[in-house]
């Protein structure tokens, strides 16, 4: 049985976060690291401008338990 990573939404089998969202100690990566990597992934996979990728990433992060209350995510929702 799988559920979704609370940080990126990727399907995982156990834990709260996937292997891509944690650091070497198993702790959730800081916001800036995770945001940057998610933006870079979107640019590689979907293309478009960095501004659009950042806007879309903030909107997506607003749906995720790990980030929905983060000040940068909330500021991006206005």
C-alpha positions as CSV (number, residue, x, y, z in Angstrom):
1,X,0.0,0.0,0.0
2,X,1.3,3.4,-0.9
3,X,0.7,7.0,0.1
4,X,2.1,10.3,-1.0
5,X,5.2,12.1,0.2
6,X,4.0,15.1,2.3
7,X,6.7,17.3,0.7
8,X,6.5,16.6,-3.0
9,X,3.5,14.3,-3.5
10,X,5.5,11.3,-4.9
11,X,4.0,7.9,-4.1
12,X,5.9,6.2,-1.3
13,X,5.5,3.0,0.7
14,X,6.3,4.3,4.2
15,X,7.3,7.4,6.2
16,X,6.2,10.9,5.7
17,X,8.8,11.9,3.0
18,X,10.4,10.4,0.0
19,X,14.1,9.8,-0.4
20,X,14.4,13.0,-2.6
21,X,12.9,15.3,0.1
22,X,15.1,14.4,3.0
23,X,18.8,15.1,3.8
24,X,21.4,12.6,4.7
25,X,20.0,12.3,8.3
26,X,16.5,11.6,7.1
27,X,15.2,15.1,8.1
28,X,13.1,17.1,5.7
29,X,15.2,19.4,3.5
30,X,14.9,23.1,4.2
31,X,12.4,25.1,2.1
32,X,14.9,26.8,-0.2
33,X,16.5,23.5,-1.1
34,X,13.3,21.7,-1.8
35,X,11.8,24.7,-3.7
36,X,14.8,25.0,-5.9
37,X,14.9,21.3,-6.7
38,X,11.2,21.2,-7.5
39,X,11.5,24.3,-9.8
40,X,14.5,22.7,-11.5
41,X,12.5,19.5,-12.0
42,X,9.6,21.4,-13.5
43,X,11.9,23.2,-15.9
44,X,13.5,20.0,-17.1
45,X,10.2,18.1,-17.5
46,X,7.9,20.8,-18.7
47,X,10.0,23.7,-19.9
48,X,8.8,27.2,-19.8
49,X,10.1,30.2,-18.0
50,X,11.7,30.2,-14.5
51,X,9.1,32.7,-13.3
52,X,6.2,30.4,-14.4
53,X,7.9,27.4,-12.9
54,X,8.4,29.2,-9.6
55,X,4.8,30.4,-9.5
56,X,3.4,26.9,-10.4
57,X,5.7,25.3,-7.8
58,X,4.5,27.6,-5.0
59,X,0.9,26.8,-6.0
60,X,1.6,23.1,-5.9
61,X,3.5,23.3,-2.6
62,X,0.4,25.0,-1.1
63,X,-1.4,21.7,-1.6
64,X,1.2,19.7,0.4
65,X,1.1,19.1,4.1
66,X,4.8,19.9,4.6
67,X,4.6,23.3,3.0
68,X,1.1,24.7,2.9
69,X,1.7,26.8,6.0
70,X,5.2,28.0,5.1
71,X,5.3,31.8,4.9
72,X,6.8,31.8,1.4
73,X,4.1,29.5,0.1
74,X,1.4,31.6,1.8
75,X,2.9,34.8,0.3
76,X,2.8,33.2,-3.2
77,X,-1.0,32.5,-2.8
78,X,-1.9,36.2,-2.8
